[in-house]
Amino acid sequence: RYYDQLCSIEPKFPFSENQVCVTFTWKDAFDKGSLFGGSAKLALASLGYEKTCVLFNCGALASQIAAEQNLDNDEGLKAAAKHYQFASGAFQHIKDTVLSALNREPTVDISPDTVGTLSLIMLAQAQEVFFLKATRDKMKDGIIAKLANQAADYYGDAYKQCQYKDTLPKEVFPVLAAKHCIMQANAEYHQSILAKQQKKFGEEIGRLQHAADLVKTVASRYDEYINVKDLVDKINRALTAAKKDNDFIYHDRVPDLKDLESIGKASLVKATPVSVPLSQKFTDLFEKMVPLQVQQSVSVYNQRKADLVNRLIAQMREATNLANGVLASLNLPAAIEDVSGDTVPQSILNKSKSVIEQGGIQTVDQLIKDLPELLQRNKEILDESLRLLDEEETTDNDLRTKFKERWQRTPSNELYKPLRAEGANYHNILNKAVQADGQVKERYQSHRDTIALLCKPESELNAAIPSANPAKTLQGSEVVNVLRTLLANLDEVKKEREQLENDLKSVNFDMTSKFLTALAQDGAINEEAISVTELDRIYGSYTQKVQESLKKQEEHLKNIQNAHQEFSKMKQSNNESNLREEVLKNLAVANDNFVELVANLKEGTKFYNELTEILLKFQNKCSDIVFARKTERDELLKDLQQSIAREPSAPSIPLPTYQTTSAGGSKPAASPTPTPAPRTMVVNICYGISGLRIEDAGTAAAPPAAAAAAAPAPTPGASAPAASTAPSQAQGPPYPTYPGYPGYCQMPMPMGYNPYMYGQYNLPYAPSPVYQNPGQAPYPAPQQPGYPFPQQPYYPQQ
């Protein structure tokens, strides 16, 4: 299944070193390594390499499964033969494809020479299994001899291929040589039995002697690998008996080995070709995924197909409308049915019945009423989708303006360009749909009264049609019969056209496999050539039928018009008959318009419903990306908060005005001891950082505005307020944690940090009552460890 999956995804993903780079590493199967180094291995960014190595393991495992079978029963024999042939096919496939799949020198185990030898070994073992089955089933000795001779041939070829190469394990060569001799000995043994049956006793002895020499060679050279004692005993017993009979009875000449006829060969095995899928349980995990080139080609092909089908259907519908218009202008078939002049023609009655069965005017009214609701639903979905994008983009722009170069992520307006283009496309589609709805409504209003007349009972319909008394009866006239025949032929053409339209819509052919094959073979897709060829093959017959239908209609209409001219000459022309004919024409036109209006409105309803599903998917895309952007934004804000909190703030704090300027505007005299900055400024800087406890020695920990309100106004040149004016206990941080952007100060800082500017009632936030939080040191308290800002130097008050 893994091999099948690799074959499935190979044409769908661009696996290469410079695109989808996945490196696969395999060790050489036959290189055991050495004392000073591990076994040889190769790592390649090639899916073909992975497929080759996986298939090698599939073949190796199949050979092990075959070797473990119980060859004493038919089930085991069949399973062994099947797996050996599969293994042979796997190794043969690697031999044929490995060089093109890797584009470099492979490791020894998967080199063409090695896997070619392995394929032959597997084939030889499969042939040997068939020899064992034939022996077990006691088939004719001539057949068994040929099977054994073929197996010996396979083993011999495999031995020749690898005897001078140090690729396979060393124990493989003696086993191949032994197997070749054993199978040759079996072939000679069974052929000797056949010679005995044919009374060729000399040949029998010659073959048995050859078989005895072969097994003797195996016993002397390869006894540590294969035990042939039973076979040696069987051949020796047969040889002894044959010599005894020949010496005492037959006295037949024993031919030389070179004079013996060759034993024929019968191969019952062949390498099983590798055909994907190998597994019965394979399921393509990426069935719906195709390469980008294929996806684009399929999209263009679908557009070509839609254009072709729509063009053919439009030609047929246009021809049908033309035929209906011509017949309505000639008042056919009503004219040839209306020979009495005072009854409703049967064709009009049929049209009326059809309109009533379809719901009549109420059906059209309901469909028209539903359209605005469907349109509004689609507009709301689209507007809501774009609103989500607008809100997120506005938030992103605000944060980008606020944090400037710190806000390092893709701007939303760039990220949303594809979505906005898609939304604009949907807007255009809805606008065109609104225009089409307006045209349908306008057409309906112009024919509504006549359609309503068709919906009335026969008596009312007859009363609404003017009567006329013809001067002579045309019933049974030859011209009337000709017209009826021609009209029947035209109706038949229309019915065939309706069926042809249904057939055109139902044709479905998936081009994905075609494009995938072309991409795999050529590395590129000539979409136009492939699409045009396939469209011509699939729709060529339909195109021909459409043209034949149009040609037939043209001939029928021409004959109908000629026959109608003769019919008109035979009718008496008067005002009453002309008025009646005009009404009948209008009723025929109303029926045609009703049918077309219902079809258009149902098509519009279907369009809006299908568009709703598309817009819902679009809305999901918008909400998903907005949610992802919000998550990303929150993470970025969290990182910014931590970054801002770690930055030193004291060096950038300006001095208060009362420390830099006297009341009269002049600078105070220099003092040997510098005047410290009040600690309340640190509280200002830290305000708004979520969860921060602010404590400092020798200063009030209350909010700066509260401290300013409690302090008396100093005289010009006076020092800062004494610490004794502060509350007796430390003030806990009463500030709430504001949602939004924790750590970023939203409240405006006091201008110049002047403590005299604010009273209690114009503070941004009202001061909290003085109380001691649990676990907080009494005021004044020493500097708490872990305070995030650099501690300012403290100077005693002068």
Secondary structure, DSSP 8 states (H G I E B T S, - for coil): -HHHHHHHHTTTS-BSTTSB---EEEE-SS---BTTB---EEEES-HHHHHHHHHHHHHHHHHHHHHTS-TTSHHHHHHHHHHHHHHHHHHHHHHHHHHHHHSS---GGGSHHHHHHHHHHHHHHHHHHHHHHHHHTT--HHHHHHHHHHHHHHHHHHHHHHTT-S-S-TTHHHHHHHHHHHHHHHHHHHHHHHHHHTT-HHHHHHHHHHHHHHHHHHHHHSTTT---HHHHHHHHHHHHHHHHHIIIII------GGGS---------------S---TT---TTTT---HHHHHHHHHHHHHHHHHHHHHHHHHHHHHHHHHHHHHHTTTTHHHH--SSSS--HHHHHHHHHHHHTTHHHHHHHHHHHHHHHHHHHHHHHHHHHHHHHHHHHHHHHHHHHHGGG--S--HHHHTHHHHHHHHHHHHHHHHHHHHHHHHHHHHHHHHHHHHHHTS-HHHHHHHS-----SS--TT-HHHHHHHHHHHHHHHHHHHHHHHHHHHHH-----HHHHHHHHHHHSS--HHHHHHHHHHHHHHHHHHHHHHHHHHHHHHHHHHHHHHHHHHHHS---HHHHHHHHHHHHHHHHHHHHHHHHHHHHHHHHHHHHHHHHHHHHHHHHHHHHHHHHHHHHHHHHHHHHHHHHS--GGG----HHHHS-TTS------SS-----THHHHHHHTT-TT-----TTS--S-HHHHHHHS----TT-----GGGS-SS---------SSSTTS--S---GGG-TTS--GGG-SS--------TT---SS----TT-SS---------
